Amino acid sequence: MSDTPPVRSKENFLVFGSPALEQAEIDEVVACLTSRWIGTGPRTARFERDFAAYKGVESAVALHSCTAALHLALVALNLQPGDEVITTPLTFCATVNAILHAGGTPVLADVDPLTMNIDPALVREKITPRTRALLPVHFAGRPCDMDALLAMAAEHGLAVIEDCAHAIETTYHGKKAGTLGDFGCFSFYVTKNIITGEGGMVIARRPEDLARIKVLGLHGMSADAWKRFGDEGYKHYLVVEAGFKYNMMDLQAALGIHQLPRVDAYHARRVQVWAAYDKAFAGLPEGRRLGLPAPPELDPDTLHARHLYSVLVDEAASGIGRDAFLTAMTRQGIGVGVHYMSLPEHPYYQERLGWRPEDFPQAMRLGRQTVSLPISARLTDADVNDVITAVRRVLGAE
Ligand SMILES: *Cc1c(COP(=O)(O)O)cnc(C)c1O
């Protein structure tokens, strides 16, 4: 193996999550710059309208990230010190940081090992009189067991915030992700299913919550800058709360308004890549096997957004450890990701919250074995073949 050249040269490294971006976005950014209106304005308003229409809701608020969306959704709950929000240990740190910044106490419930989503039976065990909300993450774009979670929320009077960072396209029993709970939070970060560079969106069941989030996202001012300085005459703004600076720029929305109409086409491409990986890795020889993702659609009227294709590398079954696999793939010129080491692995949460990985054994094991392979809609068939070749080579199955 050492004298064989890598599958991809350094110059041709396959960047993990490199987004599909087309000429229309480039032209729109140039038009936006030329217009001199690069901050929050007409393109952001259009992106909000288009996204709301896509989700079949009245309105949506564009923000600079999903982290901001999660934060404001949690602020809108008016958490009091000691109020608890239950979420998953197998998520990006932003999910839990948002709870902390909104003044809540994050509480973890372990995941189902098959779906990698929060396990409703374990959520139930974590509900206390202090529990205020559930924050499920539709991991990799696979919807959580929302029937169970929503029933529990109704029974205990809990808010539900859906972290839909992986799940723009996700549907669950015919309903769109983000419309099932009280709030849906979306990400358009560079590696996500559609992108604005940095960017996020929030939708809410109650219009008054969304109106408040809109104000909170721009300093707590009662009207946005576009309306203030537009040609409808000068309007004074009034600060009604101590808000944040979370608004989306038109420069970002310039990408989003062209990405959104392609969301289904990009999904269809990732379905093809997923199928190619499934086919290639199902036949790996004994001792060189990978744990493959569960079949994507386990429920009727349900769509998996295929944000991540994550395999499990278990030394005993695969013949190589996870970290060695990551290094070897990188040496083969293929970018890989880890989604995620379980949150209790991180020192901050251990020190502040006393979390220990062993207390969430499913998330701990998954987090120590998981590797995400590239699945961007931008991948060509040749790229997919290179990933497959690299995996086989790294496992010693070539
Ligand atoms: C990416 C991601 C976020 C944060 O999204 P940003 O737009 O980068 O702030 C939150 N939760 C999950 C599960 C994510 O993958």
Ligand as a Chemical Component Dictionary entry (heavy atoms), coordinates in Angstrom:
data_LIG
# 
_chem_comp.id                   LIG 
_chem_comp.type                 NON-POLYMER 
_chem_comp.pdbx_formal_charge   0 
_chem_comp.three_letter_code    LIG 
# 
loop_
_chem_comp_atom.comp_id 
_chem_comp_atom.atom_id 
_chem_comp_atom.alt_atom_id 
_chem_comp_atom.type_symbol 
_chem_comp_atom.charge 
_chem_comp_atom.model_Cartn_x 
_chem_comp_atom.model_Cartn_y 
_chem_comp_atom.model_Cartn_z 
_chem_comp_atom.pdbx_ordinal 
LIG C1 C1 C 0 -24.613 22.569 11.841 1  
LIG C2 C2 C 0 -25.435 22.259 13.023 2  
LIG C3 C3 C 0 -25.879 23.252 13.901 3  
LIG C4 C4 C 0 -25.430 24.670 13.801 4  
LIG O1 O1 O 0 -25.713 25.235 12.573 5  
LIG P1 P1 P 0 -25.019 26.616 12.208 6  
LIG O2 O2 O 0 -25.856 27.145 11.086 7  
LIG O3 O3 O 0 -23.619 26.310 11.785 8  
LIG O4 O4 O 0 -25.070 27.479 13.403 9  
LIG C5 C5 C 0 -26.723 22.899 14.938 10 
LIG N1 N1 N 0 -27.114 21.629 15.114 11 
LIG C6 C6 C 0 -26.678 20.641 14.316 12 
LIG C7 C7 C 0 -27.163 19.250 14.558 13 
LIG C8 C8 C 0 -25.824 20.924 13.254 14 
LIG O5 O5 O 0 -25.373 19.940 12.469 15 
# 
loop_
_chem_comp_bond.comp_id 
_chem_comp_bond.atom_id_1 
_chem_comp_bond.atom_id_2 
_chem_comp_bond.value_order 
_chem_comp_bond.pdbx_ordinal 
LIG C1 C2 SING 1  
LIG C2 C3 SING 2  
LIG C2 C8 DOUB 3  
LIG C3 C4 SING 4  
LIG C3 C5 DOUB 5  
LIG C4 O1 SING 6  
LIG O1 P1 SING 7  
LIG P1 O2 DOUB 8  
LIG P1 O3 SING 9  
LIG P1 O4 SING 10 
LIG C5 N1 SING 11 
LIG N1 C6 DOUB 12 
LIG C6 C7 SING 13 
LIG C6 C8 SING 14 
LIG C8 O5 SING 15 
# 
